Amino acid sequence: MIKKTLKLLALLVATLMPLTFISCGGDDEPTPNPEPVDPTIDQAMSPLEQKQYLEKVALEFMDQMPASDFRTIADLATYFKDTYGEDYDWDDVGEWGEDIIDDLTKALGTTTTETETENYGSSTYVYNYIYNNYKAVLMASNFTGHWTAKNGHWSLEQANDLQFIFNDKSGNRCVIKLETRGNTTKVHAFNIDDWYDYDWSSQGNKYIRTEYYDRTNYIIGVPEEIILTLTQGSTELIKVNVKINLSSLTDEEFDISKGAIDVTANVTMHNGYKIVVSQVKYTGNKSASASFEMTKNGKKLVTMGLSSDVRDLPSVNVSAFSEESFDVDDYDTDNTTGKITYSKVDILGKVQIQGTIDDIHKFVDYLDLAEDNDDNENQYKSYINQANALTDVNLFYDGSNVKQATVKLEPFADENWYGYTYWVFEPVLYFYDGSSYSTFEAFFNDRDFKNTINTFKGLTNSYAYLIDETINW
């Protein structure tokens, strides 16, 4: 199970991860710090100095993001849940959506049969799956109208966009609005199978079970631009602007080995927060890149960047991932890999973790082999060392290219069972003075980071309370 998970992780990291980002699709690649260099004696910070600096930055970062910043949005969401939630009459909205989907679903007049055979002793079991094929093309332009909450139910008026209109607890008019612009690209996104019957038959020692399904291929119309807004009175609480460019599709299929995607989005909030995930581009069997930035009133809180190449992906359509029978082991991923040429996380411009992986597939393979030999100290350590040789991950401060610490995986004896010692690995910080901390937990201990841990607990508790009262339906 772990080996399959790691293989899938390698495939996803090298290829599909960029598809989960929302981006600003610029032409520039993420830019790393200047070429890293080892510190001189005068430049090197001791582990104690680094602990003190990291705690200072952590406290500053948490101070920038109090839960109270999101109180207005949370209060509105809570009121909406309590007032227009499960006790409100949504039947007309549900029937409206179902009717539209039913009208857009067309029978193709074809069937597909899949067969599996299993042998047990002298008996043979045959499983037939017969699918009646349907197709539904869902376009945003099909789902339009203004729904207004009044007198205990939602009332519909015809319109060219989609809006849900309601009042907050003070009587202010609130609007959730969805608009689309530009041309639309049709993409086969997923299938849904609905079982409706089965039968059994036998011929001597041969037993046959046949199951019948309606299979609907859902084709999604992806517009060039999507705009989603939430307003409360005259205040625009949230605005999300997304631009999407899909290319190199074949018969409405996005093949991860051939397709290309470039998506653009900005999220702007009334409280000064802005999220921009930019420079995300993906081209099958070529390259992938992404950059994320979160600011508050123009001040950068977090930035992240990733750039990699992609090689030897199998031909797999995105729609296949939704199929119940999908198994990554059915595809040849033996040579699938990607070289992460740059990966970086930056906090407040003061702390940076930056690194590379030369070959993702080999890196995961070495971890697989270590796991297979976790009761053999020499082999386990050898594979972890080979994995480390593929990585270069370092800690920097204040945008400098001077490495203050290096992150490596290190093996540790975990437990003893029946005379065997089993091994595990953990990330370890190595410092210029030659010292190291056996685990991250040892470095970030609750004595040296007492203020940070207490502040973090308080922050997470306040966010947890805010979220709990908002989404606890």
C-alpha positions in Angstrom: 0.0 0.0 0.0 2.8 2.5 0.9 4.7 1.6 -2.3 1.6 2.2 -4.4 0.9 5.5 -2.6 4.5 6.7 -3.2 4.3 5.8 -6.8 1.1 7.7 -7.2 2.7 10.6 -5.2 5.6 10.7 -7.6 3.2 10.8 -10.6 1.1 13.5 -9.0 4.1 15.7 -7.9 5.8 15.4 -11.3 2.7 16.0 -13.4 -0.7 16.7 -11.9 0.0 19.0 -9.0 0.0 22.1 -11.2 -3.5 21.3 -12.3 -4.7 21.8 -8.7 -3.4 25.4 -8.6 -5.3 28.5 -9.6 -2.9 30.8 -11.3 -2.0 34.1 -12.9 -0.3 32.4 -15.9 2.5 34.9 -16.6 5.3 34.2 -19.0 8.1 34.4 -16.3 9.2 31.3 -14.3 9.5 31.5 -10.5 12.9 33.0 -9.6 15.0 31.5 -6.9 17.4 33.3 -4.6 21.0 33.8 -6.0 23.2 30.7 -6.2 23.4 29.4 -2.6 26.8 29.6 -0.9 28.2 28.3 2.4 28.5 30.9 5.2 31.8 32.3 6.3 32.6 32.2 10.0 31.3 35.8 10.4 28.1 35.1 8.5 27.2 31.8 10.2 24.4 32.0 12.9 24.6 29.5 15.8 21.6 27.2 16.4 20.6 29.3 19.4 20.6 32.5 17.3 18.5 30.8 14.7 16.0 29.6 17.2 15.6 33.1 18.5 15.2 34.5 15.0 12.7 31.9 13.9 10.6 32.5 17.0 10.6 36.2 16.3 9.5 35.7 12.7 6.8 33.1 13.7 5.3 35.5 16.3 5.3 38.3 13.8 3.6 36.1 11.2 0.9 35.0 13.5 0.3 38.5 14.7 -0.4 39.5 11.1 -3.3 37.0 10.8 -5.7 37.2 13.7 -8.9 35.3 13.4 -10.8 38.6 14.0 -9.8 39.7 10.5 -12.4 37.2 9.2 -15.1 37.9 11.7 -17.3 39.8 9.2 -17.3 36.9 6.6 -17.7 34.3 9.4 -20.7 36.1 10.9 -22.4 36.4 7.5 -21.8 32.7 6.8 -23.1 31.7 10.2 -26.3 33.8 9.7 -26.8 32.4 6.2 -26.4 28.8 7.6 -28.8 29.5 10.5 -31.4 31.3 8.4 -31.2 29.8 4.9 -29.8 26.4 5.7 -31.4 23.0 6.0 -34.7 24.4 7.4 -35.2 26.7 4.4 -37.1 25.5 1.3 -34.5 24.7 -1.4 -36.8 22.3 -3.3 -37.3 24.6 -6.3 -33.6 25.2 -6.6 -32.9 21.4 -6.6 -35.6 20.7 -9.1 -34.3 23.5 -11.3 -30.8 22.1 -11.3 -32.0 18.5 -11.9 -34.3 19.6 -14.8 -31.4 21.4 -16.5 -29.1 18.4 -16.2 -31.8 16.0 -17.4 -32.5 18.2 -20.4 -28.8 18.3 -21.2 -28.3 14.5 -20.9 -28.7 12.6 -24.2 -28.7 8.9 -24.9 -25.9 7.9 -27.3 -27.6 4.7 -28.3 -24.5 2.7 -27.6 -23.4 0.2 -25.0 -20.0 -0.7 -23.5 -19.2 -4.1 -22.0 -16.4 -4.9 -19.6 -15.6 -8.4 -18.5 -13.5 -9.9 -15.6 -12.8 -13.6 -15.2 -11.7 -15.4 -12.0 -10.9 -19.1 -11.5 -11.2 -20.9 -8.2 -10.4 -24.6 -8.4 -12.5 -26.2 -11.1 -15.0 -23.2 -11.1 -14.9 -20.1 -13.3 -16.6 -16.9 -12.4 -17.4 -14.3 -15.1 -18.4 -10.8 -14.3 -19.9 -8.7 -17.1 -20.6 -5.0 -16.7 -22.8 -3.5 -19.3 -23.1 0.3 -19.6 -25.7 2.2 -21.5 -23.9 5.3 -22.6 -25.2 8.9 -22.1 -23.6 12.3 -22.6 -24.3 15.5 -20.7 -22.7 18.8 -21.8 -22.8 21.2 -18.9 -22.3 24.9 -19.7 -22.4 27.7 -17.2 -24.7 29.5 -19.6 -27.3 26.8 -19.0 -27.4 27.7 -15.3 -28.7 31.3 -15.1 -31.3 33.1 -13.1 -31.7 35.3 -10.1 -32.8 33.4 -7.0 -34.2 35.5 -4.2 -34.8 34.3 -0.6 -38.2 35.4 0.6 -41.2 34.0 2.5 -39.3 30.8 3.4 -38.3 29.7 -0.1 -36.2 30.7 -3.1 -38.0 32.5 -5.9 -36.5 32.5 -9.5 -36.4 35.4 -12.0 -35.0 34.9 -15.5 -31.6 36.5 -16.1 -28.3 36.2 -18.1 -26.1 35.4 -15.0 -26.5 33.4 -11.8 -27.3 35.2 -8.5 -28.5 34.2 -5.1 -29.9 37.2 -3.3 -30.7 37.3 0.5 -30.7 39.7 3.4 -28.3 39.6 6.4 -29.4 39.9 10.0 -29.4 43.8 9.7 -31.5 43.7 6.5 -28.6 44.5 4.1 -29.0 43.0 0.6 -26.4 40.4 0.0 -25.6 38.9 -3.4 -23.6 35.8 -4.5 -23.0 36.4 -8.2 -21.4 34.1 -10.8 -20.4 35.4 -14.3 -18.6 33.9 -17.2 -16.9 35.6 -20.2 -15.2 34.7 -23.4 -15.1 31.5 -25.4 -15.8 28.1 -23.8 -13.7 24.9 -24.2 -15.4 21.6 -23.7 -13.6 19.0 -21.6 -14.6 15.5 -20.7 -14.2 15.8 -16.9 -15.7 12.6 -15.4 -18.1 9.8 -15.7 -20.9 8.8 -13.3 -22.3 5.2 -13.3 -25.8 4.4 -12.0 -26.5 0.7 -11.3 -30.0 -0.4 -12.0 -30.1 -4.2 -12.4 -28.2 -7.5 -12.4 -28.8 -11.2 -13.3 -27.1 -14.6 -12.6 -26.7 -17.6 -14.9 -24.6 -20.7 -14.9 -23.2 -23.2 -17.4 -21.9 -26.2 -15.5 -19.0 -25.0 -13.4 -19.1 -21.6 -15.1 -21.0 -18.9 -13.2 -21.9 -15.6 -14.9 -23.0 -12.4 -13.2 -24.1 -9.5 -15.3 -24.6 -6.0 -13.9 -26.3 -3.2 -15.8 -25.4 0.5 -15.5 -26.3 3.8 -17.0 -23.0 5.6 -17.7 -23.1 9.4 -18.2 -20.0 11.1 -19.7 -20.0 14.6 -18.2 -18.5 17.2 -20.5 -17.8 20.5 -18.8 -17.7 23.8 -20.6 -14.7 25.7 -19.3 -15.0 29.5 -20.0 -12.1 31.8 -20.5 -13.0 33.8 -17.5 -15.0 33.2 -14.3 -15.9 36.0 -11.9 -17.4 35.1 -8.5 -18.4 37.9 -6.0 -20.0 38.2 -2.6 -21.4 41.6 -1.6 -23.0 42.7 1.6 -24.8 46.0 1.1 -22.3 48.2 -0.7 -19.3 46.2 0.4 -17.7 43.7 -1.8 -16.5 41.1 0.7 -14.9 38.6 -1.7 -14.0 38.7 -5.4 -12.5 35.8 -7.2 -11.4 36.3 -10.8 -10.2 33.2 -12.8 -8.9 33.0 -16.3 -8.4 29.7 -17.9 -6.6 28.6 -21.1 -6.9 24.9 -22.1 -5.1 23.6 -25.2 -4.0 20.5 -27.0 -7.2 18.6 -26.3 -8.2 15.6 -28.4 -11.9 15.0 -28.8 -12.7 16.9 -25.6 -10.2 14.8 -23.7 -7.3 16.3 -21.6 -4.5 13.8 -21.8 -1.9 14.5 -19.1 0.9 13.5 -21.5 -0.1 16.0 -24.2 -2.5 18.6 -22.8 -1.6 22.1 -21.6 -3.2 24.4 -19.1 -2.7 28.0 -18.0 -5.1 29.3 -15.4 -5.3 32.8 -13.8 -6.9 33.8 -10.6 -6.9 36.6 -8.0 -8.8 36.4 -4.7 -9.4 39.8 -3.1 -11.1 40.3 0.3 -12.5 43.4 2.0 -10.2 43.0 4.9 -7.0 43.7 2.9 -6.0 40.1 2.2 -5.2 39.2 -1.4 -4.2 35.8 -2.8 -2.5 35.5 -6.2 -1.3 32.1 -7.4 0.7 33.0 -10.5 2.9 31.7 -13.3 1.2 28.3 -13.1 1.7 26.6 -16.4 1.6 22.9 -17.3 2.6 21.3 -20.5 2.4 17.5 -20.7 5.9 15.8 -20.9 7.6 19.2 -20.8 7.3 21.5 -17.8 5.3 22.7 -14.8 5.6 25.8 -12.7 3.7 27.7 -10.1 4.0 30.7 -7.8 1.8 31.6 -4.8 1.6 34.9 -3.0 -0.5 36.0 0.0 -0.5 39.7 1.1 -2.3 41.8 3.6 -2.7 45.5 2.8 0.2 45.1 0.4 2.5 43.4 2.8 3.8 40.0 1.7 3.0 37.3 4.2 3.8 34.1 2.3 5.2 33.4 -1.1 5.9 30.0 -2.7 7.3 28.9 -6.0 7.9 25.7 -7.9 9.5 25.0 -11.2 10.1 21.5 -12.7 10.4 19.6 -15.9 8.2 16.6 -16.7 9.3 13.4 -18.6 7.8 10.2 -19.8 4.2 10.5 -18.7 1.8 7.8 -19.7 -1.2 8.7 -21.8 -4.0 9.1 -19.3 -7.1 11.2 -19.8 -8.2 13.3 -16.8 -11.7 11.7 -17.0 -10.1 8.3 -16.2 -9.3 9.4 -12.6 -13.0 9.4 -11.8 -13.5 5.8 -12.8 -14.0 3.4 -10.0 -11.7 0.9 -11.7 -8.8 3.4 -12.1 -5.5 2.0 -10.9 -2.2 3.9 -11.4 -0.5 0.5 -11.7 -2.4 -0.1 -15.0 -0.2 2.5 -16.6 3.5 2.4 -17.3 5.0 4.9 -14.9 8.4 3.2 -14.6 10.2 6.0 -16.4 7.9 8.9 -15.3 9.8 11.5 -13.5 10.3 15.2 -13.0 13.2 17.3 -11.9 12.2 20.0 -9.4 14.7 22.7 -10.5 13.4 25.1 -7.9 11.1 25.1 -4.9 10.8 27.8 -2.3 8.7 28.9 0.6 9.2 32.5 2.0 7.7 33.8 5.2 7.5 37.7 5.5 10.7 37.9 3.3 12.6 36.9 6.4 12.7 33.1 6.4 13.2 31.0 3.2 13.4 27.3 2.6 14.6 26.5 -0.9 15.6 23.3 -2.6 15.8 21.0 -5.5 15.2 17.3 -6.3 17.2 16.0 -9.2 15.0 13.0 -10.0 11.6 12.5 -8.3 11.2 9.0 -9.6 14.6 7.8 -8.3 14.0 9.7 -5.0 10.8 7.8 -4.4 12.3 4.5 -5.5 15.1 4.9 -3.0 12.5 5.5 -0.2 10.6 2.4 -1.5 13.8 0.3 -1.3 14.6 1.7 2.2 11.1 0.7 3.3 11.6 -2.8 1.9 14.7 -3.2 3.9 13.7 -1.4 7.1 15.1 -4.3 9.2 18.5 -4.2 7.5 20.5 -1.3 9.0 23.2 -1.1 6.3 20.9 -1.3 3.3 18.4 1.1 4.9 21.0 3.7 5.5 22.5 3.2 2.0 19.1 3.9 0.3 18.5 7.0 2.5 21.9 8.3 1.6 21.2 7.8 -2.1 17.9 9.7 -1.7 19.7 12.5 0.1 22.2 12.7 -2.8 19.3 13.7 -5.1 18.2 16.6 -2.9 19.5 20.0 -2.0 17.3 21.8 0.6 18.6 24.7 2.6 17.4 27.3 5.1 18.1 31.1 4.4 17.2 34.3 6.1 16.3 37.8 4.8 16.5 36.8 1.1 20.2 36.1 1.4 21.9 33.3 -0.6 23.9 32.3 2.5 22.9 28.8 3.7 22.4 28.8 7.5 21.2 25.2 7.7 20.7 22.2 5.4 17.8 19.7 5.6 18.6 16.0 5.1 16.8 12.7 5.8 18.4 10.7 8.5 17.7 7.1 9.6 16.9 6.2 13.2 16.3 2.9 14.9 12.6 2.9 15.7 11.6 -0.3 17.6 12.7 -3.9 18.2 10.5 -6.9 17.4 11.5 -10.5 17.9 15.2 -9.7 17.7 14.9 -7.4 14.7 15.5 -3.6 14.8 13.3 -1.6 12.4 14.4 1.7 11.0 12.6 5.0 10.1 13.8 8.3 8.7 13.1 11.9 9.7 14.2 15.3 8.4 17.2 16.7 10.3 18.7 20.2 10.4 22.5 20.4 10.0 24.3 23.7 10.9 27.5 25.3 9.8 29.2 24.6 13.1 28.8 20.8 12.5 26.0 20.4 15.0 22.6 18.9 14.1 19.3 18.2 15.7 18.2 14.6 15.5 14.6 15.6 14.7 12.6 18.7 13.9 10.8 18.1 17.2 14.1 18.3 19.1 15.0 21.6 17.5 11.5 23.2 17.8 11.0 22.0 21.3 8.4 23.4 23.7 11.0 25.0 25.9 12.9 27.1 23.4 9.7 27.9 21.4 7.3 28.2 24.4 6.0 31.6 23.3 5.5 30.5 19.7 3.8 27.3 20.6 1.4 29.1 23.1 0.7 31.8 20.6 0.1 29.2 17.8 -2.3 27.2 20.1 -4.2 30.4 20.8 -4.4 31.3 17.2 -5.5 27.9 16.1 -8.1 27.7 18.8 -9.6 31.1 17.7 -9.7 30.0 14.1 -11.2 26.6 15.1 -13.9 28.3 17.1 -14.6 30.7 14.1 -14.8 27.8 11.6 -16.8 25.6 14.0 -19.5 28.1 14.5 -19.6 28.9 10.7 -19.7 25.4 9.2 -21.3 23.3 12.0 -24.5 22.7 10.2 
